[in-house]
């Protein structure tokens, strides 16, 4: 298979056995598939394309579903793609990703690939399966700025790439930098995860950084941070006890829900979260950002959600822990831009596939 190859549609529809909602399985090849990470958009704003990763060639490659006809189009043909680094521009023109020790993007209309930066002799990512080891990257809402953590020995460098002129600079160095995210309402604010015992930090593009939340005690498990659009708030999971939100402007912390959300992402309007669940798996649930109503079951995920450490108390106080937590086994649900559906991943068939569940009543 090669760049530009167009495969016939693979989708099929069925009804969720618990809620009766329509579920569409987007991919069906017997190999690993997954959409981007839970805080990364899987669609462009106009929803012309649904972006995902497929291992059907033997190595991870970027594909998209052309929503006009359902066909699947191969975007990359590389031996070295960092599959969790992918992030599409919201207007739908580019998909950005790291591969090898470089930063790249592909024009989704022409499928022309362009290198924007080369990082040299570096490790790129930390070792492991979770957190900073995944290699996620951040793109500003206006598409101008791309922030890429780069592991260099004992240091993590935060590299800012100007996508208009392909110039890059190091704007912050830390012991660890994981899961970066631009604020959807301010292109000068970037959320990132520090050490697992001290996670919630923000920086601006000048590298002025500050902690915005300090955990209450050494057993509090703070994880899976993300922005709430329109509110200048950062939400985080207080595993497994629910979620809270932090105001960027005042530092005030408010409780969102006591529901045991795992990966939780807010809709573009800043009104509702969608989350997956684990230990036990209760399926995908939706709840308000104000927590004024019980969580609503949307559908079952039936994903294996690997990572036995999630069933136990916070394990990282004494340093890194080796875990078997293959990320493509996690649902990582995410709203579509028009709030009509949720995209998620499930290995219910024995292979991880990409799914959509419809939010309308039909």
GIDASUL-V703429 format. One record per pair of residues at least 24 apart in sequence whose ideal C-beta (glycine too) atoms are under 10 Angstrom apart, sorted by the first residue. I is the first residue (numbers start at 1). GAP is how many residues later the second one is. D is the distance in Angstrom with one decimal. If there is no record, write none. Layout:
# GIDASUL-V703429
i=[I;I]
gap=[GAP;GAP]
d=[D;D]
This chain:
# GIDASUL-V703429
i=[1;1;1;1;1;1;1;1;2;2;2;2;2;3;3;3;3;3;3;3;3;3;3;3;3;4;4;4;4;4;4;5;5;5;5;5;5;5;5;6;6;6;6;6;6;7;7;7;7;7;7;7;7;8;8;8;8;9;9;9;9;9;9;10;10;10;10;10;10;11;11;11;11;11;11;13;13;14;15;16;16;16;16;16;16;16;16;16;16;17;17;17;18;18;18;18;18;18;19;19;19;19;19;19;19;19;20;20;21;21;21;21;21;21;21;21;21;21;21;21;21;22;22;22;22;22;22;22;22;22;23;23;23;23;23;23;23;23;23;23;23;24;24;24;24;24;24;24;24;25;25;25;25;25;25;25;26;26;26;26;26;26;26;26;26;26;26;26;27;27;27;27;27;27;27;27;27;27;27;27;28;28;28;28;29;29;29;29;29;29;29;30;30;30;30;30;31;31;31;31;31;31;31;31;32;32;32;32;32;32;32;32;32;32;32;33;33;33;33;33;33;33;33;33;33;33;34;34;34;34;34;34;34;34;34;34;34;34;34;34;34;34;34;34;35;35;35;35;35;35;35;35;35;35;35;35;36;36;36;36;36;36;36;36;36;36;36;36;36;36;37;37;37;37;37;37;37;37;37;37;37;37;37;37;37;37;37;38;38;38;38;38;38;38;38;38;38;38;38;38;38;38;38;38;38;38;39;39;39;39;39;39;39;39;39;39;39;39;39;39;39;39;39;39;40;40;40;40;40;40;40;40;40;40;40;40;40;40;40;41;41;41;41;41;41;41;41;41;41;41;41;41;42;42;42;42;42;42;42;42;42;42;42;42;42;43;43;43;43;43;43;43;43;43;43;43;43;44;44;44;44;44;44;44;44;44;44;45;45;45;45;45;45;45;45;45;46;46;46;46;46;47;47;47;47;47;47;48;48;48;49;49;49;49;49;49;50;50;50;50;50;50;51;51;51;51;51;51;51;51;51;52;52;52;52;52;52;53;53;53;53;53;53;53;53;53;54;54;54;54;55;55;55;55;56;59;60;60;60;60;60;62;62;62;62;62;62;62;63;64;64;64;64;65;65;73;73;74;75;75;75;75;75;76;76;76;76;77;78;78;80;82;82;82;82;82;82;82;83;83;83;83;84;84;84;84;84;84;84;84;84;85;85;85;85;85;85;85;85;86;86;86;87;87;87;87;87;87;87;87;87;88;88;89;89;89;89;89;89;89;89;90;90;90;90;90;90;90;90;91;91;91;93;94;94;94;94;95;96;96;96;96;96;96;96;96;97;97;97;98;98;98;98;98;98;98;98;98;99;100;101;102;103;103;103;103;103;103;103;103;103;105;105;105;105;105;114;114;115;116;116;116;116;116;116;116;116;116;117;117;117;117;117;117;117;117;117;117;117;118;119;119;119;119;119;119;119;119;120;120;121;122;122;122;122;122;122;123;123;123;123;123;124;124;124;124;124;125;125;125;125;125;126;126;126;126;126;126;127;127;127;128;128;128;128;128;129;129;129;129;129;129;129;129;130;130;130;130;130;130;130;130;130;130;130;130;131;131;131;131;131;131;131;131;131;131;131;131;132;132;132;132;132;132;132;132;132;132;132;132;132;133;133;133;133;133;134;134;134;135;135;136;136;136;136;136;136;137;137;137;137;138;138;138;138;138;138;138;138;139;139;139;139;139;140;140;140;140;140;140;140;140;140;141;141;141;141;141;141;141;142;142;143;144;144;145;145;145;145;145;146;146;147;147;147;147;147;147;147;147;147;147;148;148;149;149;149;149;149;149;149;149;150;151;151;156;156;158;158;158;158;158;158;160;160;160;160;160;162;169;169;170;171;171;171;171;171;171;171;172;172;172;172;172;172;172;172;173;174;174;174;174;177;177;177;178;179;179;179;179;181;181;181;181;182;183;183;183;183;183;183;183;184;184;184;184;184;184;184;184;184;184;185;185;185;185;185;185;185;185;185;186;186;186;189;189;189;189;191;191;191;191;191;191;191;192;193;193;193;193;193;195;195;195;196;196;196;196;196;196;196;196;196;196;197;197;197;197;197;197;197;198;199;199;199;199;200;200;200;200;201;201;202;202;202;210;212;212;212;212;212;212;213;213;213;213;213;215;217;218;218;218;219;219;219;220;221;221;221;221;221;221;222;223;223;223;223;224;224;224;224;224;224;224;225;226;226;226;226;226;227;227;227;228;228;228;228;228;228;228;228;229;229;229;229;229;229;229;230;230;230;230;230;230;231;231;231;231;232;233;233;233;235;235;235;235;235;235;236;237;237;237;237;237;239;239;239;239;239;240;240;240;240;240;240;242;242;242;243;243;243;243;243;244;245;245;245;254;254;254;255;256;256;256;256;256;257;257;257;257;257;257;257;257;257;257;258;258;259;259;259;259;259;260;260;261;261;261;262;262;262;262;262;262;262;263;263;263;263;263;263;263;264;265;265;265;265;265;266;266;267;267;267;267;267;267;267;267;268;268;268;268;268;269;269;269;269;271;271;272;272;272;272;273;273;274;274;274;274;274;274;274;274;274;274;274;275;275;275;276;276;276;276;276;276;276;276;276;276;277;277;277;278;278;278;278;278;278;278;278;279;279;279;279;279;279;280;281;281;283;283;283;284;284;284;284;284;284;284;285;286;286;286;286;298;298;298;298;298;298;298;299;299;299;299;299;299;299;299;299;300;300;300;300;301;301;301;301;301;301;301;301;301;301;301;302;302;302;302;302;302;303;303;303;303;303;303;303;303;303;303;303;303;304;304;304;304;304;304;304;304;305;305;305;305;305;306;306;326;327;328;328;331;333;335]
gap=[53;55;56;57;60;62;73;76;55;59;72;74;75;58;59;70;71;72;73;74;75;103;108;109;110;69;70;71;73;106;107;52;58;66;67;68;69;70;72;60;63;65;66;67;68;47;49;56;58;64;65;66;67;61;62;63;64;56;57;60;61;62;63;55;60;61;62;343;344;54;59;61;343;344;345;343;345;341;284;267;268;281;282;283;284;285;286;341;342;282;283;285;264;265;279;280;281;282;264;265;277;278;279;280;281;338;279;341;263;276;277;278;279;320;321;336;337;338;339;340;341;277;319;334;335;336;337;338;339;340;275;276;277;318;319;321;323;332;333;334;335;46;317;319;330;331;332;333;334;321;323;324;328;329;330;331;24;26;37;39;44;46;317;319;327;328;329;330;25;27;29;36;38;45;318;324;325;326;327;328;321;323;325;326;25;26;27;28;43;322;324;26;319;320;321;323;24;25;26;27;29;320;321;322;24;28;51;294;296;297;313;315;319;320;321;27;30;295;312;313;314;318;319;320;321;322;26;49;50;52;292;293;294;295;296;297;298;310;311;312;313;318;319;320;51;293;296;297;298;299;308;309;310;319;320;321;26;47;48;49;50;51;52;59;61;100;296;298;307;309;47;48;49;50;97;98;99;100;142;144;189;226;228;290;293;295;297;98;141;186;188;224;225;226;227;236;237;238;292;293;294;295;296;305;306;307;48;97;99;140;141;142;152;185;186;187;188;196;224;225;226;227;293;295;44;45;46;47;48;96;97;98;99;139;141;186;225;292;294;46;47;48;49;98;100;224;227;293;294;295;296;302;44;46;290;292;293;294;295;300;301;302;303;312;314;24;45;47;49;291;292;293;294;295;298;300;313;44;45;46;47;48;49;50;51;64;293;43;44;45;46;47;223;291;292;293;44;45;46;291;292;45;289;290;291;293;294;44;60;61;24;26;39;43;46;59;38;286;291;293;304;306;24;35;36;37;41;44;57;292;303;31;34;291;293;301;302;28;30;31;33;44;275;292;299;301;29;298;299;300;28;273;296;297;295;24;24;26;37;39;268;24;26;33;35;37;44;46;291;24;28;31;44;289;291;35;38;37;31;32;33;36;38;28;30;35;37;36;26;35;44;42;43;52;53;54;55;66;51;52;244;245;41;49;50;51;52;53;95;243;244;39;40;49;50;51;52;63;64;49;50;51;49;50;51;52;59;61;93;94;95;51;55;50;51;52;53;54;55;57;74;49;50;51;52;53;94;178;247;50;51;52;50;45;49;52;69;44;41;42;43;47;50;52;65;67;38;40;51;26;27;37;38;39;48;50;51;52;25;24;49;46;34;43;45;47;56;58;60;63;65;34;41;56;58;61;49;52;51;30;32;45;46;47;49;50;51;52;29;31;33;42;43;44;45;49;50;51;52;50;29;31;32;33;38;40;49;51;30;32;31;28;29;30;31;33;35;27;28;29;30;33;24;25;26;27;28;24;25;26;31;53;25;30;50;51;52;194;24;193;195;192;193;194;195;197;177;178;193;194;195;196;197;198;48;49;66;93;177;179;186;190;191;193;195;197;45;46;47;48;62;64;65;68;92;185;189;194;24;42;43;44;45;46;47;48;60;61;62;63;64;43;45;187;192;194;44;45;193;43;44;42;43;44;45;56;57;24;42;43;44;41;42;43;44;45;52;53;54;24;41;42;43;48;42;43;44;46;47;48;49;50;65;41;42;43;44;45;46;88;40;45;44;38;43;37;42;43;45;60;34;36;24;25;30;33;34;35;43;45;56;58;29;32;25;27;28;29;30;31;43;44;27;25;26;36;38;32;34;45;47;49;51;30;43;45;46;47;43;36;38;37;32;33;34;35;36;37;38;29;31;32;33;34;35;36;37;34;27;29;33;35;24;26;32;47;44;45;46;47;44;45;46;53;45;44;45;46;49;50;51;65;42;43;44;45;46;47;48;82;84;86;42;43;44;45;46;47;48;63;85;41;46;62;38;43;45;59;34;35;36;43;45;55;57;33;29;30;31;32;43;121;124;125;25;26;27;118;119;120;121;123;124;125;24;25;117;119;120;121;122;24;24;25;26;37;25;34;36;46;24;33;32;44;46;41;24;34;35;36;39;41;31;32;33;38;40;99;97;96;98;99;94;95;98;94;89;91;92;93;94;95;92;39;40;87;91;37;38;39;40;41;51;108;39;37;38;39;40;47;38;39;43;28;37;38;39;42;43;45;61;37;38;39;40;41;42;60;36;38;39;40;41;59;35;39;40;58;38;33;37;56;26;29;30;31;38;54;28;24;25;26;27;38;39;40;71;74;75;37;38;39;70;71;73;45;49;53;30;32;44;46;48;47;44;45;46;35;36;37;36;31;32;33;34;35;28;30;31;32;33;34;35;36;37;38;33;37;26;28;32;35;36;25;35;24;26;34;43;45;48;68;69;70;71;42;67;68;69;70;71;81;69;67;68;69;70;77;68;69;67;68;69;70;71;72;75;92;67;68;69;70;71;66;68;69;70;64;68;24;63;67;87;60;62;24;57;59;60;61;65;68;69;70;83;85;56;57;58;25;27;29;54;55;56;57;68;69;70;24;28;54;25;27;28;29;32;33;52;53;26;28;29;31;32;33;31;24;50;48;50;74;47;49;58;60;62;71;73;48;47;49;56;73;35;43;44;46;59;60;61;32;34;43;45;47;56;58;59;60;31;46;48;57;29;30;31;32;43;44;45;46;47;54;56;29;44;45;46;47;53;25;26;27;28;29;41;42;43;44;45;49;52;24;25;26;42;43;44;46;48;24;25;26;41;42;24;41;26;25;24;25;24;24;24]
d=[9.5;7.4;5.1;9.7;7.9;9.7;5.7;7.3;9.1;9.9;6.8;10.0;5.4;8.8;9.7;9.1;5.9;6.8;6.7;5.0;9.4;8.4;5.4;9.3;7.9;7.0;6.6;8.4;9.2;9.5;5.2;9.7;9.4;10.0;8.8;7.3;4.7;10.0;8.9;7.7;9.1;5.0;7.2;5.3;8.0;9.5;8.8;8.2;9.8;6.3;4.3;7.6;7.6;9.3;8.0;6.2;7.7;7.9;8.9;7.1;3.2;5.8;7.2;8.8;8.1;9.3;6.6;8.8;9.7;7.9;5.9;9.4;9.5;9.5;8.7;9.4;9.0;9.9;9.3;8.4;9.4;9.0;8.1;4.0;6.0;9.9;9.6;6.8;9.7;8.8;6.6;9.2;10.0;6.8;6.4;9.5;7.0;5.4;8.3;9.5;8.9;5.8;6.6;5.5;8.0;8.6;9.2;9.3;9.8;9.4;6.6;5.4;9.9;9.6;9.5;5.5;5.9;7.5;8.6;8.6;9.2;9.3;8.9;8.7;7.3;4.3;9.5;8.0;9.8;6.9;9.8;6.0;9.0;9.6;9.6;9.4;9.5;5.9;7.1;4.9;7.5;9.9;8.1;9.7;9.3;6.6;4.6;7.8;7.4;8.7;9.2;8.0;5.7;7.7;5.4;8.4;6.6;7.3;10.0;5.8;8.7;8.4;8.1;9.9;7.1;4.3;6.4;6.4;6.9;6.6;8.6;8.3;8.2;7.3;9.5;8.9;8.8;4.8;4.9;8.7;8.0;8.6;6.5;9.7;6.7;8.7;4.5;9.8;8.9;7.7;8.4;8.4;8.3;7.7;5.1;9.4;4.5;4.5;8.4;8.3;9.8;6.0;8.4;9.3;8.5;7.7;8.8;8.6;5.1;9.3;9.3;8.4;6.5;4.9;9.0;9.6;8.4;7.4;7.0;9.9;9.3;7.4;5.4;5.2;5.1;9.7;8.9;7.4;8.4;9.8;9.9;7.2;4.4;9.1;8.5;9.8;7.5;9.6;4.6;9.8;9.5;5.7;8.8;6.8;9.2;9.8;9.8;7.0;9.3;6.9;5.2;7.5;6.0;5.4;9.1;9.6;9.9;9.2;7.6;9.1;5.5;6.4;7.6;9.5;9.9;8.3;8.1;7.7;9.1;10.0;5.8;9.3;8.8;8.7;7.0;9.9;5.2;9.7;7.6;9.6;9.9;8.4;9.3;7.9;9.4;6.1;8.6;9.9;9.8;7.4;7.4;9.3;4.2;7.6;4.9;8.9;8.7;8.1;8.2;8.4;3.9;6.7;5.7;9.9;9.0;9.8;9.8;8.1;9.1;7.3;9.7;5.5;9.0;8.3;8.2;4.4;7.7;10.0;8.5;9.4;5.7;9.0;8.9;7.9;8.8;9.6;7.5;5.2;8.0;7.0;8.6;8.7;8.6;9.8;8.4;9.9;9.0;9.0;7.5;7.7;6.1;9.1;6.4;9.1;10.0;9.6;8.7;7.1;9.1;8.9;7.2;9.5;9.6;7.7;9.4;5.7;9.5;7.8;9.5;10.0;4.8;9.5;9.9;8.2;9.4;8.3;7.7;9.1;8.3;8.8;9.5;5.6;5.7;8.8;9.4;7.5;9.9;6.0;7.4;6.3;6.5;2.9;8.1;9.7;9.5;8.1;7.7;9.8;9.4;4.9;6.5;6.8;8.4;10.0;5.0;8.8;9.3;7.9;5.9;7.9;9.4;8.7;6.4;6.0;6.5;8.5;9.4;5.5;8.6;9.9;8.2;9.5;7.7;6.4;8.9;6.5;9.7;8.6;9.9;6.9;7.5;7.9;8.0;6.8;8.9;5.0;9.5;6.0;8.4;9.7;9.7;9.8;8.7;8.5;8.5;9.5;4.9;7.8;4.6;8.3;6.6;9.4;8.3;9.7;9.6;9.0;9.5;9.8;9.7;8.7;8.3;8.6;9.1;8.7;9.9;9.1;9.2;9.2;9.9;9.8;9.6;5.9;9.4;5.9;6.7;9.9;7.3;9.5;9.5;8.6;9.7;7.9;6.8;8.2;9.7;8.7;8.0;8.6;5.4;9.7;7.0;6.3;8.7;8.4;6.5;8.9;7.3;9.3;8.4;8.6;9.8;7.0;7.0;8.5;4.5;9.1;8.7;10.0;9.0;8.5;8.9;8.5;9.1;9.1;4.3;5.5;5.4;8.8;9.8;6.6;9.4;9.0;8.7;8.2;4.8;6.4;5.0;7.8;9.7;9.8;8.9;8.1;7.8;5.6;7.1;4.8;7.9;9.9;10.0;9.9;9.9;8.0;9.7;6.3;9.5;9.4;9.2;4.4;9.8;9.4;8.2;8.2;9.5;6.3;8.5;6.8;9.4;9.6;8.1;9.9;9.2;6.4;7.6;8.8;7.4;9.7;7.8;9.9;6.7;9.6;5.9;9.2;5.7;8.8;8.7;7.8;9.5;7.7;9.9;6.7;8.6;6.3;9.7;6.6;9.9;6.3;9.6;8.6;9.6;8.0;8.3;10.0;8.1;7.1;5.6;9.0;7.7;5.9;9.7;9.1;7.5;9.6;8.2;9.4;7.3;9.5;9.8;7.8;8.0;7.3;9.3;5.3;8.7;6.7;9.4;4.6;8.9;7.2;8.7;7.5;9.2;6.7;9.8;5.4;10.0;7.1;8.7;4.4;9.8;9.1;8.1;5.0;9.6;8.1;8.2;7.0;8.8;9.9;9.1;8.5;8.7;5.6;6.5;4.8;8.4;10.0;8.2;8.4;4.5;7.0;7.7;9.9;9.1;8.8;6.1;5.9;8.9;8.0;8.5;5.6;9.5;9.6;5.5;7.8;6.8;9.4;7.9;8.6;9.0;8.2;9.1;6.9;8.9;7.3;7.5;8.6;8.8;8.2;8.9;6.4;7.3;4.7;6.6;6.5;8.8;9.9;8.8;9.3;7.6;8.8;9.9;9.5;9.2;6.5;5.5;7.7;7.7;10.0;4.5;6.9;6.4;9.3;6.6;8.8;8.7;9.4;9.3;10.0;6.9;9.8;9.9;5.2;6.3;3.3;7.4;9.6;9.1;7.0;9.4;9.4;9.3;9.7;8.0;9.4;9.9;9.7;7.6;7.5;6.4;9.1;9.9;7.5;5.3;6.8;8.4;9.9;9.7;9.4;9.6;6.6;9.6;8.5;3.8;5.2;5.0;9.8;6.0;8.2;8.0;8.0;9.6;9.4;6.6;9.9;4.4;8.7;9.1;9.2;4.2;8.7;9.6;8.6;9.0;6.4;8.2;5.3;7.9;8.8;6.2;9.3;9.1;5.5;9.5;10.0;6.9;7.0;6.2;8.7;8.6;6.6;9.8;9.2;8.2;9.1;9.0;5.0;8.9;7.1;5.6;8.2;8.9;8.2;9.5;8.0;8.6;8.3;4.0;6.9;8.9;6.2;7.5;9.7;8.6;8.4;8.5;9.4;9.6;8.0;7.4;7.2;9.7;7.4;9.0;8.8;10.0;5.9;9.6;8.8;9.9;9.5;9.5;8.4;7.6;8.7;6.2;6.6;4.2;9.4;9.6;9.6;5.6;9.5;9.4;9.0;4.2;8.8;6.1;8.4;8.2;9.1;9.9;7.7;8.7;9.2;9.8;9.7;9.5;8.3;7.0;8.7;7.6;6.5;6.1;8.8;8.3;5.6;10.0;9.0;7.2;9.8;8.6;7.4;9.9;5.6;8.7;4.5;7.8;9.8;9.5;9.2;7.9;8.5;7.9;9.5;6.7;6.5;8.2;6.0;9.9;9.2;9.2;9.6;7.3;8.2;8.8;8.5;9.6;6.8;6.1;7.8;6.5;5.8;9.8;10.0;9.0;8.7;9.1;8.3;9.2;6.5;9.7;8.3;9.8;9.9;8.8;8.6;8.1;8.4;8.9;4.1;8.8;9.2;8.0;9.0;10.0;8.9;8.5;6.2;6.3;9.7;9.4;8.7;7.0;9.5;6.8;7.7;5.8;6.6;6.2;7.0;9.4;9.9;7.5;9.5;6.9;9.8;9.7;5.3;8.8;7.0;6.7;9.4;8.3;9.9;5.2;8.4;6.9;9.0;9.6;7.6;10.0;5.5;5.9;5.2;7.9;7.0;9.1;9.9;7.7;4.3;8.7;8.5;8.9;8.8;9.0;9.5;9.3;8.0;7.1;5.4;6.6;9.0;8.9;9.8;9.9;8.8;7.1;5.7;6.6;8.8;9.4;7.2;9.0;8.9;9.8;4.9;9.6;5.3;9.3;8.5;5.7;6.2;7.8;5.8;7.0;4.1;9.1;9.5;9.2;8.8;7.2;3.8;8.8;9.5;8.7;5.5;9.9;7.2;10.0;9.3;8.7;8.2;9.2;6.9;9.0;6.8;7.4;7.7;9.1;5.8;6.8;7.8;6.3;8.4;9.3;9.6;7.3;9.9;8.1;9.1;8.3;7.0;7.8;9.1;9.9;9.9;8.5;10.0;7.4;8.2;8.7;9.4;8.2;9.8;7.5;9.7;9.5;9.9;8.9;8.7;6.7;7.8;8.3;6.4;7.5;4.8;9.5;5.4;8.2;9.2;9.3;4.4;9.6;9.5;9.0;6.7;8.1;9.4;6.6;6.0;8.4;7.7;4.2;9.4;9.2;7.3;7.7;7.9;7.9;9.8;7.5;8.0;8.5;9.3;9.7;9.7;6.6;7.2;5.2;7.0;9.0;9.6;8.4;8.1;6.8;5.1;6.7;9.3;9.8;7.7;9.3;4.2;8.9;9.0;9.7;5.3;9.5;9.9;6.7;8.8;5.7;8.4;7.1;8.9;9.9;10.0;6.8;10.0;8.5;9.2;7.8;8.1;9.8;9.4;9.0;6.9;9.5;4.6;7.1;5.8;9.8;5.3;9.6;8.4;9.4;9.3;9.0;9.9;6.8;5.8;7.5;7.3;6.8;4.0;6.9;5.6;7.2;9.5;9.6;8.0;8.5;8.8;9.0;4.8;9.7;7.5;5.4;8.0;8.1;9.2;8.4;9.2;8.9;5.6;4.4;9.0;9.5;6.1;8.9;8.9;10.0;9.9;6.4;5.1;6.5;6.4;9.7;9.9;7.0;9.1;9.2;9.1;8.2;8.1;8.1;9.9;6.4;9.4;5.9;9.5;7.3;9.8;9.4;8.0;8.4;9.8;8.7;4.5;9.3;9.9;9.9;8.8;8.5;9.5;8.9;4.3;9.8;7.8;6.3;8.6;5.2;9.6;7.6;8.5;9.3;9.2;5.7;8.4;3.8;9.1;9.8;9.2;5.8;6.5;5.0;9.2;7.9;6.9;4.2;5.7;6.5;8.0;9.6;9.8;4.7;8.8;8.6;5.4;8.3;9.7;9.0;5.8;5.4;7.2;9.3;9.0;7.7;9.0;8.5;9.4;4.2;9.7;8.6;8.3;8.5]
